[in-house]
Amino acid sequence: MASAAPAPPTPNNLKRIVAASLIGTTIEWYDFFLYGSAAALVFNKLFFPESDPLVGTLLSFLTYAVGFAARPLGALVFGHYGDRLGRKKLLVLSLLLMGGATFAIGLLPTHATIGSAAPILLTVLRLVQGFALGGEWGGAVLLVSEHGDARRRGFWASWPQTGAPAGQLLATGVLSLLTAVMSDAAFTGWGWRIPFLLSGVLVIVGLWIRLSVDESPVFKQALAQAEARKAARTEAAEKLPLVAVLRHHWRDVLIAMGCRMAENISYYVITAFILVYATTEADVSKQTALNAVLIASAVHFAVIPAWGALSDRVGRRPVYLVGAAGVGLWMFPFFWLIDTGGFGNLLLAVTVGLVLHGAMYAPQAAFFSEMFATRMRYSGASIGAQFSSVAAGAPAPLIATALLSDFGSSTPISLYVIAAALLTVVAVLAAKETRNRDLADVAPSAGDRAVPADRAADAHTV
């Protein structure tokens, strides 16, 4: 007999779940973005001092990209155990791993002290960061999506997404404050360590909040149903969530990967590569560039819930399409405005870019969650989101820096982002609208061909 549907959460309980996901996600993105900003500003000098400045920056961004390479592995491991053991346990583990790696970077000796071992250790810690973040995103958005109701899922699920600009805001704000009150020599010598060590305090706060929330009721219901089926059908073979995802949701995984291309690439060009481009090509000071990203990130944080709420009214696909097409169209004006060297134009370029990015990022949490069945959802959403990061976000600052080095112009970089936007538009058009889907539904999504009921049940016996 089918179990009863999970009881809807009370408003206060839902807000606590949202707060726990948002704060934990903010801390993890703070750690991840802090590395990206430091890679653009000081790591080339501290860990690759024997290279010329631009080559050093490329090597620094290469260690930055390594973190993305570990994200698919994190998605597989955390998705597998998150679909078996629950969302909450894995979110606590991801926060511990990310915070520990970031704190260790703050204690790391530089090239001047231990030679070539320094960049090697830096790379290892970056791999740990990437592994942790690969499991963080799926669990955080699912915990909210599976607690909320379908009618406002886009709005509530968009709040963990604000953890990215909040983390960017926090990381950039700390760096901006330090560069404002410290000399370049002091910041390069020891000041850069402060924001990394600060992560230790933030992790303690995040753990205290995350440990106070309940497991997803949708997951607990699905787990009880799976246990009942296993008891009634002892001959049923247990399947890995990854196998079930690729069997029933392969099309959704590909769509999710395509949807991420423009969102991921544009974000890291706008927020990470700009620190290189504005300071080297537009003769903008480091402080000015950081301030522009800081203010734009605050606007980005504010518009994400608005885009999420709009996706509840008009659908996930229309909002996502606005963001993908808009980012592609904005790239040429983006660089033209930066080239003027004025702070107002720089701020306008970054702010508009991040507002358009938010139209993709806001509905993404609900959109991807709604594509997958419950006992495959952590694996499916994480795999679709994180595997694409290897081809998208990981090399974006590296490719942009290399294009600038080879061509001495922003035009190839604009074309690079436009190509990603076109790919994302195609992926979104190929997707099915998922708004209002019942997340307690055990059947694979409508994006795939119909699956017989017995096979759909097997897919959840994991």
N, C-alpha and C positions, 0 to 999 in steps of 0.2 A: 504494500500500500504506500502511495506517495506520501512523503512527509509534508507537514504544513509549511506554507510559505513563511520565510523569516519575517518576524515582526518589524514594522518600520521603526527606525530610530527616533528617539525624542529629539526635538530641536537642540537642546543643550548637549546631548550625547553626540549628535552629528557635528556640532561646532567643535567639540573637544577632539573628535577624530580628525577633522579638517586642520585644527591647530597643530595636532601632533604630527600629521603628515607634512604640513607646511614648514614647521620649525625644523624638523629633521632634514627635510629636503633642502632647506635654505643653508643649513650647516654643511651638508655634503657638497652643494654647489659652490659655497664659499671656498671650501677646500680645493675644489677642482679648478675654479676660475682664478683663485689666487696663484696657482701654479702658472696658468696661462699668462697672466699679467706680469708675473716675475720673469717668465721666459722671455717676454718682449722687452723688459726693462733692464734686468741685471744678470740673468743667468748666463748670457753670452760672455760677460766679462769674468764671472766667478768660476765657471766650470769649463769654458772653452776659450781661455785667454790667448792662446797661441794662434788663433784664426783671425783673419781680418774681420772688421765689424759685421759686415753683411753675412759672411760665411758663418761667423759665430752665432748670429741670429738664426740662420737656417738650422744649424746644429741644435740650438736651444729649442726651436720649434719641433725638431725631430723627436727630442725626448718628450715634448708635449704631446706629439701625435702617438707615441708609444702607449700612452694611457688609454687611448681609444681602441688600440688593438686588443687590450685586455677586457674591454667592455663586453664583447660577445661571449667570452668565456664566463664572465660574471653572470650574464643573462642566462646562459645554459645551466650553470650550477644553482644560482638562486632561484631561477624559474622552476627547475626540477624539484627542489626541496620546498619551495614556496607553494607549489601545487600539491605536495604531499603533506607537509607539516603545518602550513598556514603562512599568512602574510606577515604577521607581527614578529615572529621569532627571527625571520630572515632580515627584517628591517632593522632590528636591534644589532644584528651581526654586521650588516653593511655599514652602519654608523660607526661602530667600533673600529672596523678595518680602515675606513676612510680617515677618521680622526687620528688614529694612531700613526698612519703613514704621513699625514700632513705635519703632525707634531715632530716626527723624526726628521723631516726635511729641514725644519727650523734648527735642528741640532747638527746638521750634516757639515763636516769639514769641506772646504772648497779645494779647488785644484792647487792653489798655492800651498796647501797644507799636506795633502796626501796624493797629489798628482792625478793620474788617470783613474784611480779608484773612485774619485769624487763623482765624475759623471756616470760611472757604472752604478754606484749606489743610488744616485739621483734617479736613474732610469728604473731601477728595481722598485723604489718607492712609488714612482709614477705608475708602474704596472699594478701595484696594490691599489692605488687610488682608482684606476680604471676598472679593475675587477670589482671593487665595492660599488662604484657608481653604476656598473652594468646591472647589478641586482637591485639597486635602490629605486630606480624610476618606476619599474613595473609594480613593485610592492606598494609604493606610496600612493600611486594613482588608483590602484585596485582597492586599497583599504577604504578610500573615500567613495569610489564609484559603487562598490558593493554594499556600502552602508546607506547611501542616498537613494532617492526615488528617481524614477525615469524622467519625470516631468522637469526636474531642475538639475539633472545629472551633469549637463555640460557646465553649468555655473559652479556647482560644488566641486566637481573634479578638476576644474581649472585652477583652483586655489593651490594644490601642490605644484602646479606648473609655475605659479608665481615665485616658487622657491628658486628658480633659475635667475630671474632678474634681482630677487632679493639677495641671493648669494653674490651675484655680480655687484650689486649696490654695496653690500657689506665689504667685499674684498677690495673694490675700487675705492670706497670711502676710506678704509684703513690705510691703503697705500697712498691715496691723495693727501691725507692728513700727515702721514710720515714724511712725504716728500716736501710738504709745505713747511714743516717745522725743523727739518734736518737738512744739512748740506748734502750734496751729491756724494761726497766722500764718506760721510757718516752712514748714509743710507746704504751705499754699496758695501761698506765695511761690515756693518752689523745690524743696521736698522731693518733690513729686509727680513730678518729672522722673526721679528716681533709678531707680525700677523700669522705666521705659521705656528708659533708657540701658543698664540691665542686660541687656536683650534682646540687645544686640550680642555680649556674652560667651556667652550661652546658644546663639546661632545658630552660633557657631564650634564649640562642643562638638557640637551636633546634626549639623552637616555632616560632621564627622570620623567620627561613628558611621554616618550614613546612607551615606556613600561606601564603607563597608567591606562592605556586604552585597551578595548576589547578586540578580539579577533573578528574578522568579517563574518556576519551572520549568513551571508550567501555561501561562503566557503564551508562553514560548519554544516549547513544544510546539505551541500553537495557531498561532503565527506561522509555524513551519516547515510545518505542514499547509496554511496559507493560501497560502504561497509555492508549494508543490507543486501546489495546485489551479490557481493562476494560470498556472503553467508548462504544465499539461496542458490548460487551457481558456483560451486567450488571448483568446477572445471575451467572457469574463465581464467585465461592467462593475464597476468598483470603486465600492463604496458607502461613504458616510459612516457612521461608527458611529451617529450620531444618527438617521439615516434607518432603519438596521437596527433600532435600539431601538424606535422608534415603530411600525415595521412588525410586529415579532414580539413585543414586550414592552410594548405600550401599557397593557395591563391591570395588569402588574406595577408599572409606573411610577406609575399612579394609586393602587394599593394602598400602595406605599411612601410616597407623599405623605400619604395618610390616616393611616398608622401614625405618621408624624412629628408630627402635629398636637398631640396631648396631650403627647408626650415633649418637644417643643420649647417649647411655651407654658408648661407647668408648670415647666420648669427655669429659665426666665428670670424667671418670677414669684417662684420660691422663692429664687433666688440674687441677682438684680439688683434687682428691684422691692422686695424686703424691706428693702434699705438705705434706701429712701425711706420706706416705710410705718412701719417700726419707729422711725425717728428722728423722724418728723413726727406720727404718730398715737398711738404707744404711749410716747412720751417716753423712748425708749431711746437711750443715747449711741451715737455713731458707732463707738467702740471696742468696745462690747458687741455691736452688730450684726455687726461684722466678725469678732469672736471666735466667734460662733455659727455663721456660715457657714464659718469656718475648721475648726472641729471637725467639723461635719456633713459637710464635703467629705472629710475623712479617712475617715469611716465610709463615705461613698459610694464612695470609691476601693476600700475593702476588700470591699464586697459585690458589686461588679460582676463579678469573676471567679466568685464563688459562683453568681450568677444565670446566668452564661454556662455554667457546668458543669451546672447544673440543666437548662438548655435542651437539653443533649446527652442527658439521660436521659428527659425527658418531652416534648420538642419545643419549637420556637420559639414557636408560637402560644399554648400555655397560659401560659407565663411572661410573655409580652407582655400577655396579657389581664389577668393579675393586676396588673401595673403600671398599665395604663390605668384599670381599674375602681378600683383602690386610690387613685390620685391624685385621681380625681373625688370619691370619698367623703371624702377627707381635707381638702378645701379649706375647708369651714366650720370644723372643729376647728383647722385651721392658723391661721386669723386669730383665732379666739377665744383661743387660747393666747398669741399675740403681744400681744393687747390687754391681757393681765394685766400686762405690763411686766416680768415676772420673767425673769431670764436662763435659769433651768432650763426654763421653759415655752417660751421662745423657741428654745432649743436643741432641745427635743423636737419642736417644730413643724417646724423645718428638717430635722432628721435623719430623721424618719419620711417626710417628703416626698421627700427625696433617695433613701432606701432604696427607696421605691415607684417613683420615677423610674428607678432602676437596673434594675428588672425589665423595663422597656421598652428601656433603652439597651444593656444587656449583650447580649441575643440579636440586636440590630439588625444588627450587623456581619455575622454569619454569615447571618442571615435574608435581608438584601438581597443579599449576594454570591451566595447560592444561587438567587436568582430569575432570574439573567441568564446567558447563554452567554458563554464566555471572551472572545471578541473584541469583545463589546459590554458586558462587565461593568463596566469603569471608567466608561463613559458612562452605562449604565443605573443603576447604584447611585448615582453622583454626581447625576444629574439627579433621580432619585426623592427623594433625601435633601435636596438643596439648593434645588430649586424650591419645596418646601413651606416652607422656612425664611423665604421672603419673606412668606408669609401667616401663619406661626406665630411663630417666634422674633423676627423683626424688629420687629413692632409690639407684642409682648407687654408690655414695660415701659411703652411709650407708651400703649397702650390702658388698662392697669391704672392708670397715673397719671391719665389723663383721666377714667376712671370714678370714681376717688377724688375728683378735683376737682369733678366734676359732682354726685355723689351724697353725698359725705362719708361713705361707708360701704364696708365690704369685701364686702358681699353681692353687688353686681353683678360684682365681680372673681371671687368664688367661682363664680358661675353661668357666667361666661366660660370658666373652666377646665373646669367640668363639661361644658359643650357640646363642648369640644375632646375630652374623654375619651370621650364618646359617639360622636363621629365616628371616633376611633381604634378603638374596640371594633368598630364596623361594618366598618372596613377589615381588621382582623385576622381577623374571622370570614369575610370574603370571600376571604382568602388561602388558598393550599394549604400544607400542612406541607412544609417543605423539608429537614428534618433528614436527614442521611446522603446527600444528593445528591452525586454525583461531579462535582466542579468541572471535570474534564477533559472532561466530556460536551459535545459541540458543539451539541446540539439546544437550542432554546429551551425555557424552563421549562414545567412541566405546567400553569402558571397560564393559558396561552393554549390556543387550539385547536391540534390537531395540524397540523404544517407538513410538507409533502412534503420528502423527503430532499434533493432538488436545491435547493429554496429555503433549507433549513437550511444547506446548504453555502455558498450565495451570501451568506448573512447574515454569514459569517465572512471573506469575501473583501474585507477592508476595508483 
